[in-house]
Amino acid sequence: MMNREKQFHRRVFRRILLKEAAVSGLHWVLIVMLVAVVGFARYEAPHEPKAGEPVVGEQPQEVEDVFVPEPGDFLVESFVEDLEVPWDLDFLPDGRALVTERPGRVRLIVNERLTDEPYAVVDTAAIGEGGLMGLAVHPDYPGKPYVYIMYTYRVGTDLFNKVVRLRDTGSAAKQDKIIVERIPGHRVHDGGRIAFGPDRMLYVCTGDVGQAGIAQDIRNLGGKILRFTPEGAIPPDNPFRDSPVYSYGHRNPQGLAWHPDTGELFSSEHGPSGEFGLFGHDSINVIRRGRNSGWPLVLGAVNMHPYVDPVVFWPKATPPAGMAFSRGDLYVASLRGEALIRISFRHRGGTYEAGSIQRLFATDWYRGEYGRLRHITAGPDGNLYMLTSNRDGRGTPRKGDDKILRLRYRR
C-alpha cells in the first residue's frame, strides 16, 4: 500500500510540476520544502485534476461471491410484462405503482395491469444510457401529490439532464416545477437515480459523462450525488455553501438505499469501461456528507486521505444498478452480471464489512436466468420487485421482456 501511495503522490506532484508552469521557480522551491515537512499524505486533490492513471486499491476484505442460481427463499412471479426499457419503479400509498420507460413514458400500474394511456410523457433524448430514468414519489403523498423524474434533454447539439416535479391529477400527471436542470448529460455515464431519504430530502445521482476530471470539481454538477429540498432549494446543512453537492468523486452512481438501522446512505457505482486501460472495478459505497469517493484519482480500498474507501469492490465488471435494503440485507440489481446480488453487512464502530455476497439467479459471472437487471425495490407488501433491462440495446430479450418480476418471500 505504501508503494502505491508513494507512486500516486509522485504522479500527482509531477503533474503539478509539468502543468502549472505559471508558478515561479522560487514558489516551487517553497512548495517542495513545504511538502517535505508536511508529507504527501495530506495532499488534497484540486478541483479540476488533469486525467492520470488512478491508483487502484484492493477489496476492503476478502469475501468471495457465491452463485445461487435457484434461491429457495423466493417465489418468482411475473408482475408486469412488455415494457420498453424500464428504469425505475416506485409505489403510491394506495397500492398503485409507477414505472419509467427510457424512451420517455411514465406508466401507471393499477391492480397489476398497465393502464392503456401513459401517466406522463416527456420529450427526452433517449440516446445510449440517457433518456427518462429516475423516479421518486414525494414522502407526503397524497397530501403533497408530487412525483419527481429525471431525464436527458437536448439544448442544440448538447445533452443535459434535469429533474422535474410532476403534479398528480388522478390517472395522469403534468409538469409542476423544475427542480434542477443543466446537469451534464451524455450517451454514457449519465447517472439518473433519484430518491428521497429518511431526512425527507431529494438525492440525485449524476455521472461524469465521460469527462472524468469533472467528478473532482465541486462547481460542476457531474460526477456527484446532489441533495435538494422537495421544493428544489439547497438545504442549509449541505456541506458546501450554496451548493447542491452532497458528495463528489463519482464516476457513474446508479443506486441509492438507506440502511434500515443506521440510516446511512449507500450507493452503487460503475467502474471504468476502458478509461486509463481499466475495466470493471465496480463498487458499493457508504456516502458521507461532503466526502470524496476518489474518481478519477483512486479506485478501490486505498486507505488514503481524503478519499472514502468502498465497502464492496469488484475488480471484475459487475455493473451494479438500482438497489434496496430488505430484511436487513442489501439487494443490488446488476446489468452485465445478470444477477440479483444479496449482501449481508456487519456494522461495527461506524464501519461496515460485507459478511457474505450471493449472486442470486446466476450460474456464472455473466449468465443469469433473467438477463440484465436494472433495478430492485421493496414493495409495500414486503416483497421485492425487480426490473429487467434486456431491450436496452445491450441485452438479449426474452419472452415478455422487459418486465417487472415480483420476488415473493416464502417465509
N, C-alpha and C positions, 0 to 999 in steps of 0.2 A: 504494500500500500504506500509506503514512504517513497519508493522509487517512482511510482505512478504520480504521486503528488508533486515530487520534485520536477518530473518531466512536464507536468501540466503547467506549473508556475513558470518554468523555464520558457515554455512556448508562449505563455501569456506575456511574459516580460520581453521576450524577443519581438513579439508582435507589436508591443508598445514602442520599443526602440525603433523599429523599422517604419511604423505607420505614423507616429506622432512627431513628425520632423519639425513641427513648429516650435517645439520646446528647445530652448537654447542648451548649449553644451554644459554651461555652468549649472543649469537647473537639473540636468541629467546626473551630474556628479552628486548633487544634493539628494536626488531620488535614490540613487544607488546606496548612498550612506544610510538613508532612512530605512531602506529595505533590509540592509544588513543588520540594523539594530532591531527592527520590529519583527522581521521574518515574513516570508512569503505566505504563511498560513493565514494571515489576516487580510490578504488581498480580496477586495470585493469587485465583482465584475462590473465594467462600465455599462451605461445604459444601452450603448449601441456597439456591441463587440463585433470585431471582424470575425468572419466564419473561420474556424480552425478545427482540427480534428478533436472531438471531445475525449475526455478521459472516461474510459469505460471501467466501471467497478464490477462488483460481484453481486450474487444473490445475497440478500440480507442474511439468509441462513439456508442450509441445505434441506429443502423439502421437495421430495420427488412427486411429480404429478402422477396420479394413479387413474387409469382409464376404467370407467364403469359404464359399459355400453347399455346395460339394462338395469338402471337403478330401481330397486324394489320398493322405494318409498313413495313413488308417484304412479298415478294412473293418468296417462296422457290422452286428452280428448281434443277434438277439433272445436274451436270456439267460433271463428270466422274464417272463411276462405276467399280466394280470388281477389286479393288486394294487390295494388301496384306499388311495390317497393315501400311497405310501411316502415315508419321510422320511430315513432313514439306513440305511447298509449297512456291514457290517464282515465280514471273513473270519476264520475259525478256522484254526489252523495245519494241520489235517488236510484242508483244502480245502472244507469246508462253509462256508456263509455265513449271516448273519443279517440280516434287514431289518425295520425297524419300519414299521407302518402306523398312521397317526394316530388311527384310532378306538380303538386300544388293544391291538393284537396285535403280538407279535414272531414273525416267520415264519422257519422253518428251510428252507434250500435245500440239498439233497443231490443231487449229480450233475445239476445244472442243473434240478432239479424241486423245487417246493414240496411239503413234506410235508403230509398232509391235516390234521393237528392242529397248532394253533399251538404254538410253542416256549414262549411265555408269554403270559398275558393280564393286563392291568391295568385297574383301574377308573379311567378317565381322563375328564376333562371336555374332549371334543373339540369345542371351540367356537371358531369363527373360525380364528385361527392357532395355537390351543392344541391339546393332545392329547398322544399319545405321539410323542416327537420323537427326541432324540439317543440314540446307541448307541455303546458302546466296549467292547472286549474287553481284559481285564487283560493287560499285557505279558508276564506269566509263565504265561499259559495254555498247557497244561492243568495245570501244576504247581499253579497257583492258579486253579481253574476258575470264574472270576467274569466276569460280563457286567454292564455298567452301563447304565442307561437313565435318561432324563429325561422327565418327563411333567407335565401340568397336572392339578390336582385341586381339588375344592371343599371349603371349610370354611364351612358355612352358605350364604350367597349370595356369598361371596368366592372368588376364584380365586387359586391359588398354583401354584408349580412345585416339584418335588422331584427329586432324583437318588437312585436306589436301586441297590443291588448285588444281582444275582441269582446264585445258585449253580447251575452246570450239573449236571444229573443224567443226561446222556446225550442223550436226544432231547427233553428239556424242561428248564425251569429254574424255581426257586422263589425268592421273595424271601429275602435273607440279611441285609441291613443297609441302613438309611437313611444315606446319605452327607450330605445336606443337604436341608432342607425349608423351607417358608415363604418361598421366593423369590417376590417379587411376580409374579403372573400376570395375564393379560388376554386378551381375544379378539384383540388386536393387539399388535405389538412384544413378542413373547413369547420372543425368543431361542431357545434349545433345543439348540444344538450342543454336544457334549462330545467330548473326545479326550484320549488320553494323549500326552504329549510325550516327546522324547528323554531328558528327566530323569526319566521314569517317574512323573511327577505327572499328576493328572487336572485338565484345564482345562474350565471350564463357562461357556458364553455365556448372559448374561441380558439381557433387553430393558428398556426404560424404561416399559413397559406403559402408554404414553400419558400418562405424567406426567414430562415432560422434565426437571424440576428434580432428580429423584432420581438422575440419572446423575452429578451432581456431589457427591453426598453419600456419602462412603465408608463411612458407617454403615449405608447401605441396600444390599441385595444386588442391586437392579435397576439395569440400565444398566452392567453390569460384565463383566469376564472374571475368574472366580474360579479359585483353584488349591488343590487338596487332595492329600493323600497317598492311595494306594489304599484306606487304611482309613478315610478321611474326616476325618483330623486336619488341622490347619493346619500347613503346613511352616514350620520355624523361619526359613527365609530369605525368606518372603513379605515384601513391602515395608512393610506396615502391621502393627503389633504385634497379635497375637491376632485377626487378620482374614484371611478367605479372599480378600479383594480383591487381585487382581494388577494390573489396570489399570482405569481408570474413564473416565467421559465418553463412554459408548457409547449410541447410540440403539437399535439392534437388530442386534447382531452375529450372523451366520448361518453363518460358515465358519471353520475353523481348519486351518492347514497350516504345517509347519516346513520352512524352506529346507534342501535336502539338503546344501549345502556349508557354510553358516554356522550352521545350527541355529537361526536366529532364527524367531520366531513371526509368521505373517501371519494377518490376519483380514479377512473381507469384512463390509461393513456397509450396511444400508439407510438411505438418507437420508429426509428428511421427505416425508410424503404429504399435505400441507396445513397442517402447523403453521407459524405465522408467515407464511402465504401462500406457502410454498415447496414445490416438488415436485422429485423427483429427488435430485441431489447424493449419489449412492451412491459408495462408496469401497472401496479396498483399503488396509489399514493394516499397518504393522510395529508389533507390540505390544512395548512396552518396560516392564520391571518398574517398577511404581509410577507410570507416566506417565499423563497426562490427554489423551485424544483430543479433548476440547473440547465435545462436545454437552452442552447446547444453546446454548453461547456462541459457538462458531465452527464453520464448515463449510469444507472445502477447505484449500488451502495458504495460510495467513495469515501464516506466519513470525512468530508472536507467542509470547513466553514466557508461560505454561509449557506451551503446547499442542504436541502432536506432529502434524505435517502428514501427510496420507495420501501414499502413493506413487503411487496412481492415483485419479483423481477424475472421475466422470462427472456433469456438470450435468443430462443427460437421464436419466430413470428407467430403470434397468437391472435391477432389484434383484438383486444378486449373492447367491448362496446358498452351498451346500457347495462345497468346493474341495480340490484336491490337487496336489502337485508331481509331475511325471513327466518324465523325461529332461531335467531342467534347467528346464523351463517350468512356470508356474503355470496350471492349468486351473480355471476357475470356472464353475459352473452358474448360469444366470440365469433368473429367473422370467418377468416380463413381457417381458424382452428375447428370450426363446426361443432363446438361443444358448449354445453352449459357448465361453467366452471363453478364448483362449490368450494369455498374457502372457509375453514374454521380458524378463528383467531384466539390467541391468548393475550390478555391485556395485563401488563404489569408495570407499575411505576410510570404510567404515562406513555409507555411504548407498546407496540403491537408486534406479535410474532405469529406467523402462519403455522397453525398446528397440523393441518392437512390440506391438500389440494386435490380435488377429484374432478375429472373431466367427464361429465355425465353425457350419455347418449353418443359417445365417440369410441371408435375402435383403435384409432391411432391418432397421431398428432394432427393430421389434416383430413380426417374422414369421420363424418358424423351422420347419424341417422336422418337428421332434418336439414342438413346443409348449413348455409350461413345463417347466423343468428344475430339480429340487430339489437334486440332489447329484451329485458325481463323486468316485470313489475309485479308487485304484490297486490292482489285484488282485495276488495272489501270483504270477500268471503273467506279470506285467509289463504287462498291458493295462489299459485304463481301463473302468470300469463306471459308467453314467450312469442316474440315476433321473428319470423324467418325473413331473410333478405336474399332470396335466390333469383329475383328478377332485376337485380341492380346492375346487371352487365358483367358481374364478376362470378356469378354462381351458375349452377345448373338447375333450372326449375324442375320441381317435382309436381305430381298431381295436386291441384288445389292451391299451388303457390301463387302469390305469397299468402301466408296465413298467420293467424293467431292461435296458438295452442294453449290449452289450459292444463296445467300440471296440478292435478288434484292429489293432495296428500292422502295416503292410505291410512294414516293413523294420526 
